[in-house]
């Protein structure tokens, strides 16, 4: 059995026009974002998350740091989890994300649940690769910038046995 959480960073300071959104460091969290990260951390603590895989952008690093402090696990930074880059194709995004997801799956087999702390576009790409069809998103609201989850929220990807289909659910959001 494998369970991976695909968590979007908490609310960043979108007013920071002096920082590029897609390259490090990117904008930091707002006070609202800090509160969202704490709530997400409590949810992931209750879900017994043992590993955090994190994008190198500041909003993800801050979100993960807060979560790690609440649940007592280290963060591992994966540059591949960064936000979509200008000119990057869907194939490029899939190629850089899938190996990290597979590594997270392997780590859960060795003990514990993992969470990827990343961005809306990478999460949408992973959900698509895991079988989220075009009909399913219509059951869920679309949030800022056409995201399938708001900041500080998480989808759960669960596979009951090897080769079985992935069960995908938006399991945590303060914005529902």
Secondary structure by P-SEA (a helix, b strand, c coil): cbbbbbccccccccccccccccccccccccaaaaaaaaaaaaaaaaacccbbbbcccaaaaaaaaaaaaaabbbbbbbcccccccccccaaaaaaacaaaaaaaaaaaaabbbbbbbccaaaaaaaaaaacccaaaaaacccccccccccccbbbbbbbcccccbbbbcccccccc
